[in-house]
Amino acid sequence: MTILDDMTAATDSRVGSITAAAIAVDDQYAAHNYAPLPVVAASAEGVWITYVEGRRHLDCLAAYSAVNFGHRNPEIIAAAHAQLDAVTLVSRAFHSDRLGPFCAALAQLCGKDMVLPMNSGAEAVESGIKVARKWGTDVKGVPADQANIIVARNNFHGRTTTIISFSDDDTARRGFGPYTPGFRVVPFGPDDPHADALAAAIDANTVAVLLEPIQGEAGIIVPPDGYLPSVRTLCTERNVLMIADEIQSGLARTGRTFACEHWGVVPDVYLLGKALGGGVVPLSAVVANRDVLGVLHPGEHGSTFGGNPLAAAIGSTVVSMLRTGEYQARSAELGDVLHARLRALIGHGVLAVRGRGLWAGVDVDPSIGSGKEVSLRLARRGVLVKDTHGCTLRFAPPLVITEEEICWAVDQFAAALAETGAHPDIA
């Protein structure tokens, strides 16, 4: 019996008292802005999470791509420990010996001139919006307070007040108005394959088009092949910045360093986050050429923790790891295995499979159960995924996963699809 066989037996029990007690404390004191699966993590390594009852689960979510390189990746952890023994924070009131090398390495990885380091992904998006508007005013000559930015329907760029202002997710928006003006929403990819609606939305005051190359929260929606090249051409012809939100899709998740590479597209601005912090610290960045990021001057934008020495040391290590191409290759090769195994379930509880690399959106037949119900069944079998939009599950394991682990996870998924009866709690 292999360790993976052991896992099936070890996880098929109900919530224990230690788990229930931990969840009760969360429920009492933590704001209820999430509805997590009833699994309480105590430790993790590689692709496995061990929770307080001592059982292990195979992580097929990777913190929404923040843990691309595996939990507690030894190279990243070593860099963090070394920096913890030196200096962690000086704010941007002073220079640090880690910031410049990090920005230089990341700029080179992206093929750009400059980096604006921030913390969360949403903060990178907000910063990108500010930069685009400032560029529009200073460079393009858009009249003050008249700039508009085009975004895609079903987008997900975060949950700050400005970002939800152009979201069409009613749960994210309802009750949080008034909303920030200056955005135009058009159909994405499959619903606008030639970018005709996007072209019609551009006017003289448009400063940017902000898109996820592959929409993540929407269910891993991949655009048709001509879409992003058409967007790139339109932005060039109309003197509009193309901003690619690669916070989830970037840094090897799809089998390329950036998802845009699948279509030979280079945006004017990259928005990066999640995996950039190695699964250890929040770290995000806006990356662009000097003619774009050079519009910022001292006092116009900032962040106390943005570019802190600890994050910069970790970010430099992440960039170094990406330069080898190892993780991009693993994602591409193992992604073929994941997608082939998932597609084999079409007609057996699965309606559709989408994605690139080690990133898959799987539509489950609603007659079998909701996405949440199937994710609970799967968690009982030792595999962690997360539902979105009703009956869609997202598979995004750390890129250090093995082929054996992928096949085991999909076998558990097949078994979960075949289950009947309700299972309100899990191991």
Number of C-alpha atoms within 10 A of each C-alpha: 5 6 7 15 10 10 18 16 12 17 19 17 12 13 16 13 11 13 18 13 11 14 16 12 10 11 11 9 8 11 8 10 6 7 6 10 15 16 24 18 16 13 14 17 13 21 25 23 23 18 18 17 16 13 17 22 27 27 28 25 22 26 19 23 29 26 27 33 30 25 25 18 17 13 14 23 17 14 18 23 12 13 18 14 9 10 14 17 17 14 16 15 7 7 13 18 11 20 21 14 15 25 22 15 19 23 20 15 15 19 13 17 18 21 26 21 27 26 24 21 25 22 24 27 29 20 20 26 20 15 23 29 26 23 24 26 19 14 14 16 14 19 11 12 11 15 23 24 23 23 24 22 20 20 24 22 28 18 14 15 16 20 21 23 20 25 22 15 16 9 10 16 19 9 8 12 11 10 13 12 14 16 21 17 18 20 17 26 23 14 13 15 17 18 22 15 15 21 16 9 15 20 12 14 20 26 31 28 25 26 22 26 28 27 25 25 19 17 23 24 22 20 20 15 14 13 20 26 17 18 22 20 14 20 22 14 9 14 15 26 23 25 28 28 30 27 28 31 31 29 28 27 31 30 29 23 22 25 26 23 15 15 15 11 18 18 23 19 26 27 28 30 31 29 30 32 27 30 23 21 19 20 30 29 28 27 28 24 16 13 11 21 21 14 17 16 8 6 6 10 11 15 13 13 19 23 30 24 25 26 31 28 24 29 32 24 23 23 19 15 15 18 15 10 14 14 24 22 18 23 27 21 15 20 25 16 17 24 22 12 17 23 17 12 20 16 11 14 19 21 16 16 23 17 23 24 26 30 30 25 26 27 24 25 19 15 8 19 20 20 24 19 19 26 25 27 28 26 27 26 26 28 26 26 25 22 22 19 14 14 23 29 25 28 27 29 31 29 31 19 22 13 15 9 14 20 15 19 25 19 16 20 24 19 13 21 22 12 15 10 7 10 13 10 16 20 24
